[in-house]
Amino acid sequence: MLPIDDSPLCRDGKALILAYDHGLEHGPVDFGDLPESADPERTFEAATHPAVTSVAVQKGIAEAYYPSYEDDVNLLLKLNGTSNLWMGEPDSAVNCTVDYAAELGASSVGFTVYGGSNNEIEMVEEFRDAQEAARDHDMPVVMWSYPRGQGLKNDTSDTTIAYAARLALELGADIAKVKYPGSKAGMEQAVQMAGPTKVVMSGGSKTSDREFLQSVKAVMDAGGKGLAVGRNVWQREDPEALLDSLEKVIFEEASVDAALE
């Protein structure tokens, strides 16, 4: 593992990654309720909030928008991703190299692995190439570790999420981005299995402020090291307000009630 506590990806050993790769992964449906959220500049503006340690985007968004924000935002370049139009067994196309990510100014990279998919072998081999190339650049690697596939019955069970975290450790990721298993106890198991790999929660679909902050608080209390969140921030009319609350919960160890004040 790289020592990443003082890297651009972390603040005080914790991370709040603002993810905005949804335009590729989910398509226009994620922008339907708030049309202005389709504008990447709006999310880059939100990423200037001091709570945000990096913004995660695909290379086209980085090429078009990051040059205007490179002095204020740390770039996590997502190396793979596939549209929701793909209807086959879970897979993710490699869309960018680590070398090109470095050229674009990225300080870290992200890579999805679908453990349990019929395409797992190929994806893990692709992750190997990316992880080793990132080491040549001293760039931290975040694994979007999402078990799924036709043989997987429950992708958010405690044991499945713990396996997802362990997969990230075994393959050399510095941070494991995993789904919330639904309880503090489940996240504690994932953190234990991840060893020195930091575990952050995937934000998921938009929920109420209180419900979302309660899950984040449970993750932090379980030993998690932060959050990689998209829709729960930029689908809100005032993303900065929620980022204020997240800053209190993640970095100041505040209660949910205090964060909502």
C-alpha positions in Angstrom: 0.0 0.0 0.0 1.1 3.6 -0.6 1.2 5.9 2.4 -1.7 8.1 1.3 -2.7 9.9 4.5 -0.9 13.1 3.3 -1.7 12.6 -0.4 -4.1 14.8 -2.3 -6.7 12.0 -2.0 -6.9 12.3 1.8 -7.3 14.9 4.5 -6.2 13.8 8.0 -6.2 10.2 6.7 -9.8 10.3 5.5 -11.4 10.8 2.0 -14.4 12.4 0.6 -14.5 11.7 -3.1 -17.1 13.5 -5.2 -18.0 11.0 -7.9 -19.4 12.2 -11.2 -18.9 9.2 -13.6 -22.7 8.6 -13.7 -23.2 10.2 -17.1 -21.5 7.2 -18.6 -22.6 4.5 -16.1 -26.2 5.5 -15.7 -27.0 8.0 -18.5 -29.4 11.0 -18.5 -31.8 9.4 -16.1 -29.6 10.5 -13.2 -30.0 14.2 -14.3 -33.8 14.1 -14.9 -35.0 15.5 -11.6 -32.5 18.3 -11.6 -31.5 19.2 -15.2 -28.8 21.6 -14.1 -26.9 18.6 -12.6 -26.1 17.5 -16.1 -23.6 20.4 -16.3 -20.2 19.1 -15.1 -19.1 22.6 -14.2 -21.7 22.6 -11.4 -20.1 19.5 -9.9 -16.6 20.9 -10.3 -17.7 24.0 -8.5 -19.1 21.8 -5.6 -15.7 20.0 -5.6 -14.0 23.2 -4.5 -15.6 22.8 -1.1 -12.9 22.1 1.5 -14.5 18.8 2.5 -13.9 17.3 -0.9 -10.6 15.6 -1.3 -10.9 14.6 -5.0 -13.4 14.6 -7.8 -13.8 11.3 -9.8 -14.6 11.6 -13.5 -14.0 10.0 -16.8 -11.4 11.3 -19.1 -13.7 13.3 -21.5 -15.0 15.3 -18.6 -11.5 15.8 -17.2 -10.2 17.0 -20.6 -13.1 19.5 -21.0 -13.4 20.9 -17.4 -10.4 20.0 -15.2 -8.0 22.6 -16.7 -10.2 25.4 -15.3 -10.2 23.8 -11.8 -6.7 22.3 -11.5 -5.6 24.8 -8.9 -8.6 24.2 -6.6 -9.6 20.5 -7.2 -7.7 17.2 -7.0 -8.5 14.9 -9.9 -9.2 11.2 -9.5 -9.4 9.8 -13.1 -11.7 6.8 -13.5 -10.0 4.4 -15.9 -12.9 2.2 -16.8 -16.6 2.3 -17.1 -19.5 1.0 -19.3 -22.8 2.5 -20.2 -26.1 1.2 -18.9 -27.0 0.3 -22.5 -24.8 -2.8 -22.1 -27.1 -5.7 -21.1 -24.5 -8.5 -20.8 -22.8 -10.0 -17.8 -21.2 -7.2 -15.7 -18.1 -5.8 -17.3 -16.3 -2.4 -17.6 -14.4 -1.2 -20.6 -10.9 0.3 -20.0 -11.2 3.8 -21.4 -8.0 5.5 -20.2 -4.5 4.6 -19.3 -2.6 5.6 -16.2 -0.1 7.5 -18.3 -2.8 9.6 -19.9 -4.4 10.2 -16.5 -1.1 11.5 -15.3 -0.9 13.8 -18.4 -4.3 15.2 -17.5 -3.1 16.1 -14.0 -4.7 13.3 -12.0 -3.3 12.7 -8.6 -5.1 9.3 -8.2 -7.0 6.8 -10.3 -10.0 4.6 -9.9 -10.9 1.2 -11.4 -14.1 -0.9 -11.1 -13.9 -4.6 -10.5 -17.0 -6.8 -10.5 -16.0 -9.7 -8.3 -18.3 -12.7 -9.1 -19.0 -11.6 -12.7 -18.2 -14.1 -15.5 -15.7 -11.4 -16.6 -13.9 -11.2 -13.3 -10.7 -12.8 -14.6 -10.3 -10.3 -17.4 -11.2 -7.4 -15.1 -8.7 -8.4 -12.4 -5.9 -8.7 -15.0 -6.8 -5.2 -16.3 -6.7 -3.9 -12.7 -3.3 -5.5 -12.3 -1.9 -3.5 -15.2 -3.5 -0.3 -14.0 -2.3 -0.8 -10.4 1.2 -1.5 -11.4 1.3 1.5 -13.8 -0.1 3.7 -11.0 2.7 2.6 -8.7 5.2 3.9 -11.3 3.6 7.3 -10.9 3.2 7.1 -7.1 -0.5 7.5 -7.7 -3.0 6.0 -5.2 -5.6 3.5 -6.6 -9.2 3.4 -5.6 -11.1 0.2 -6.4 -14.8 0.4 -7.0 -15.2 -3.1 -5.6 -18.7 -4.2 -6.5 -19.5 -7.9 -6.4 -22.2 -8.7 -9.0 -23.1 -11.2 -11.6 -25.6 -13.9 -12.4 -24.5 -16.2 -9.6 -24.6 -13.6 -6.9 -27.8 -13.5 -4.9 -27.2 -10.6 -2.5 -24.6 -7.9 -3.4 -25.0 -6.0 -0.1 -24.9 -8.9 2.5 -22.3 -8.5 5.2 -20.2 -11.4 3.9 -20.3 -10.1 0.3 -19.2 -6.6 1.3 -16.5 -8.0 3.5 -15.3 -10.0 0.5 -15.4 -6.9 -1.7 -13.1 -5.1 0.8 -10.8 -8.1 1.0 -10.6 -8.3 -2.8 -9.3 -4.7 -2.8 -6.6 -5.5 -0.3 -5.5 -8.7 -2.0 -5.2 -7.0 -5.4 -3.3 -3.9 -4.1 -5.9 -1.1 -3.9 -5.2 1.8 -1.5 -8.9 2.5 -1.0 -11.8 0.1 -1.4 -15.1 1.8 -2.4 -17.9 -0.6 -1.3 -21.6 -0.5 -0.9 -23.0 0.0 2.6 -24.1 -3.4 4.0 -26.8 -1.8 6.0 -25.3 -1.8 9.5 -22.3 -0.7 11.5 -21.5 -4.3 12.3 -21.4 -5.2 8.6 -19.1 -2.3 7.9 -16.8 -3.3 10.8 -16.4 -6.7 9.2 -15.5 -5.1 5.9 -12.9 -2.8 7.6 -11.4 -5.8 9.4 -11.1 -7.7 6.1 -9.5 -4.8 4.3 -6.5 -4.5 6.6 -4.4 -1.4 5.7 -6.6 -0.7 2.7 -8.9 2.2 3.6 -12.6 1.5 3.2 -15.0 4.2 2.0 -18.8 3.9 1.5 -20.4 4.2 -1.9 -23.0 7.0 -1.7 -25.7 5.2 -3.7 -29.1 6.6 -4.6 -30.3 9.9 -3.2 -32.0 9.7 0.2 -33.0 12.2 2.9 -30.2 14.3 4.6 -30.7 12.5 7.9 -30.9 9.0 6.5 -27.8 9.5 4.4 -25.8 11.1 7.2 -26.8 8.3 9.6 -25.3 5.8 7.2 -22.1 7.8 6.9 -21.8 8.2 10.6 -22.2 4.4 11.0 -19.4 3.9 8.5 -17.1 6.2 10.3 -17.9 4.7 13.7 -17.1 1.3 12.2 -13.6 2.4 11.3 -14.3 3.4 7.7 -12.3 6.2 6.3 -14.9 8.3 4.4 -17.1 8.4 1.5 -17.3 8.4 -2.3 -20.5 10.1 -3.1 -22.2 11.4 -6.2 -26.0 11.6 -6.5 -26.5 12.4 -2.8 -24.6 15.6 -3.4 -25.1 16.8 -6.9 -28.7 15.8 -7.2 -29.5 18.3 -4.4 -30.4 21.9 -5.2 -27.8 23.0 -2.6 -24.9 20.5 -2.7 -22.7 22.7 -0.6 -25.1 22.5 2.4 -24.8 18.7 2.5 -21.1 18.9 2.0 -21.0 21.2 5.1 -22.7 18.4 7.1 -20.5 15.7 5.7 -17.4 17.6 6.6 -18.6 17.7 10.2 -19.4 13.9 10.3 -16.3 12.7 8.5 -13.6 15.1 9.6 -14.9 16.5 12.8 -16.5 13.3 14.2 -19.7 15.2 14.9 -23.1 13.6 15.6 -25.8 13.6 12.9 -27.8 16.1 14.9 -24.9 18.5 15.2 -24.1 18.1 11.5 -27.7 19.0 10.5 -27.8 22.2 12.7 
